[in-house]
Every structure is written in C-alpha cells, then in structure tokens.
Amino acid sequence: WDHKPALDKYDGKPLSGPNDVTIDDRSGDAYVSDTGTNAIYRLPAGGSKAEVWLKSEKLDGPNGLFLDGGYKPLRINDDQTHAAFTLRVEPA
C-alpha cells in the first residue's frame, strides 16, 4: 500500500494533532482540524496547497468537524473548552 498523507505539514512545520476531516460536497474541499495548533485547515479540491481556514485563540483543541445543510455551516467541537461552534462555509 503506497500512500501519502493529504496533510501532515503546513509551511514546512509538522501538524501536531490532526484528528478530523470533513468534505464539502459542493466544492470537494476538505477541512482538517489540528488540536495541537488550534487550527482548521482547508485543502482545496484538485490538490492545491492547503491553507489555514481558521486559527483563533477561542479554539482550544478543535476536534470533530461536520458540514451540514443548505448554507453549509461547519460545526466544530472543542475538546478543551467543551464548546461547540458553528461557522458558515462560503464558496471559494
């Protein structure tokens, strides 16, 4: 089995806790949470370079991503604060 991770580094630095992924079925973009860097990365469909989609001091261990419904809100569970956030994903 020959495989390469979809995302294991960003800007040359390794991620420290990537743990969840969800796919936007409209665009094919993937979103990956990383608890170690308190960030959510977007991997554009077609293999373009990953980008930081969300990085905030309000996140403390984002884990658990889910895209849902018409306007495609992204639901994020935060392990450390035990909070849940909902953010709208705008088309690129």
C-alpha positions, 0 to 999 in steps of 0.5 A: 500500500503506497500512500501519502498523507493529504496533510501532515505539514503546513509551511514546512512545520509538522501538524501536531494533532490532526484528528478530523476531516470533513468534505464539502460536497459542493466544492470537494474541499476538505477541512482538517482540524489540528488540536495541537495548533488550534487550527482548521485547515482547508485543502482545496479540491484538485490538490492545491496547497492547503491553507489555514481556514481558521486559527483563533485563540477561542479554539482550544483543541478543535476536534470533530468537524461536520458540514451540514445543510443548505448554507453549509455551516461547519460545526466544530467541537472543542475538546478543551473548552467543551464548546461547540461552534458553528461557522458558515462555509462560503464558496471559494 
